[in-house]
Amino acid sequence: MNLFRTAALLAMLAVALSARGAAQEEDAPRYRNKVSGFVGVTLEGEEPAAFTLGIGYQRRLGGPFSVGVLAERAFGESRFFLAAAGLAWQPLRRVSLYVAPGIEVSGADNETFFLLRIGANYDVELTERWSIGPNVDADFVDGRTVWVLGAEVGYSF
């Protein structure tokens, strides 16, 4: 799936959910900040899956928008580190769609590439401040598409 198709798919999903998201105003967030840890796998072509750990921070702006930063490290044959900052849109209380430009540093020679991450996550509240949920991300790096799948544990404050 190329970048245009992925972006178009996310845009259509956003439009479809926006009317329902407007009705969710009474579910405004109680907390504006969230830190999270991520555990998952990175999948790229025929290469073996790479165990991946990450950390992130998100700051809610007004309405359904937020900004954030993230850092991830993949282990295994396709070792890399990435850092990105982006914008998220929350059409529903528990669903976030985001786009984040950043950099990937990979390989033994530390090659640096521009990346664009497009992703979605779903938060399930465990308590008033703690949440857990699945993440699905597509990273577009140097002409390749890399999938990152996993779970995120978050703490809101």
C-alpha positions in Angstrom: 0.0 0.0 0.0 1.6 3.3 -1.0 1.6 6.5 1.0 -1.3 8.1 -1.0 -3.6 5.1 -0.5 -2.9 5.0 3.2 -3.4 8.7 3.7 -6.7 8.5 1.6 -7.9 5.6 3.7 -7.2 7.4 7.0 -8.9 10.6 5.6 -12.0 8.6 4.7 -12.1 7.0 8.1 -11.7 10.5 9.7 -14.6 12.0 7.7 -16.8 9.0 8.5 -16.2 9.3 12.2 -16.2 13.1 12.5 -20.0 13.4 12.9 -20.0 10.9 15.7 -17.0 12.6 17.3 -18.8 15.9 17.5 -21.4 14.3 19.6 -18.7 13.2 22.1 -18.1 16.7 23.5 -19.4 15.7 26.9 -16.6 13.1 27.0 -13.9 15.8 27.1 -10.6 14.6 28.6 -10.1 15.1 32.3 -6.3 15.3 31.8 -4.3 17.1 29.1 -1.0 15.1 29.3 -0.3 11.5 28.7 3.0 9.5 28.9 3.0 6.0 27.4 5.2 3.0 26.9 5.0 0.8 23.9 5.8 -2.9 23.3 5.4 -4.5 19.9 6.9 -5.8 16.7 8.2 -4.2 13.6 7.5 -6.0 10.3 9.4 -5.1 7.1 9.0 -7.3 4.0 10.5 -10.7 4.3 12.8 -9.8 7.3 12.0 -11.5 10.6 9.9 -9.5 13.1 11.9 -7.2 15.3 11.0 -6.8 19.0 10.2 -3.0 19.5 10.1 -0.8 22.6 9.0 2.8 22.7 8.0 5.8 24.8 5.8 8.7 24.0 4.3 12.0 25.3 1.1 13.6 24.2 -0.4 17.0 25.0 -4.1 17.6 24.3 -4.8 20.9 22.6 -8.3 22.4 22.4 -10.9 20.1 20.9 -10.0 16.8 19.4 -6.4 17.6 18.6 -3.1 16.9 20.3 0.6 17.1 19.7 3.2 14.6 20.7 6.7 13.1 20.5 7.8 9.5 20.4 11.0 7.5 20.4 11.3 3.8 19.5 14.0 1.2 19.3 13.7 -2.1 17.3 15.9 -5.0 18.2 17.0 -7.9 16.0 18.3 -8.1 12.4 16.5 -4.8 11.5 17.8 -2.7 14.3 16.9 0.9 14.3 16.0 3.9 16.4 13.4 6.4 15.5 12.2 9.8 16.8 9.2 11.7 15.6 6.9 14.5 16.5 3.4 14.8 15.2 -0.3 15.8 15.3 -3.1 13.5 16.4 -6.8 13.8 15.9 -9.3 12.1 18.2 -12.6 11.7 16.3 -13.9 9.5 19.2 -13.0 9.5 22.8 -10.9 6.4 22.6 -9.7 6.5 19.0 -6.7 8.5 17.8 -5.4 8.9 14.3 -2.0 10.6 13.8 0.7 11.6 11.5 4.3 12.2 12.6 7.3 13.1 10.5 10.7 12.1 12.0 14.0 10.4 11.5 15.1 6.8 11.5 18.7 5.8 12.3 19.4 2.3 11.2 22.1 -0.3 10.6 25.7 -0.6 11.8 26.7 2.5 9.9 24.0 4.6 11.5 22.4 5.8 8.2 19.7 8.5 8.8 16.5 8.6 6.9 13.4 10.8 6.9 10.2 8.9 7.9 6.6 9.6 7.9 4.5 7.6 10.4 0.7 7.3 10.0 -1.1 5.4 12.7 -4.1 4.7 14.8 -4.6 3.6 18.4 -7.5 2.7 20.6 -7.4 3.4 24.4 -9.2 1.2 26.9 -9.4 2.9 30.3 -8.3 0.7 33.1 -8.7 3.4 35.8 -9.3 7.1 35.7 -5.6 7.7 34.7 -4.4 4.5 33.3 -5.1 3.1 29.8 -4.0 0.3 27.5 -4.7 -0.4 23.9 -3.5 -1.6 20.5 -1.5 0.5 18.1 -1.1 0.1 14.3 1.5 2.2 12.6 2.8 2.4 9.0 6.2 4.0 8.6 7.2 5.2 5.2 11.0 5.3 5.1 13.3 5.6 2.1 10.8 4.1 -0.3 9.8 1.2 2.0 6.7 0.6 4.2 7.4 -0.7 7.7 4.6 -1.9 9.9 4.7 -1.5 13.7 2.1 -3.4 15.7 1.8 -3.5 19.4 0.2 -2.3 22.6 0.6 0.9 24.5 0.2 1.5 28.3 -0.5 5.1 29.1 -0.8 7.3 32.2 -2.7 10.6 32.0 -2.1 13.6 34.2 
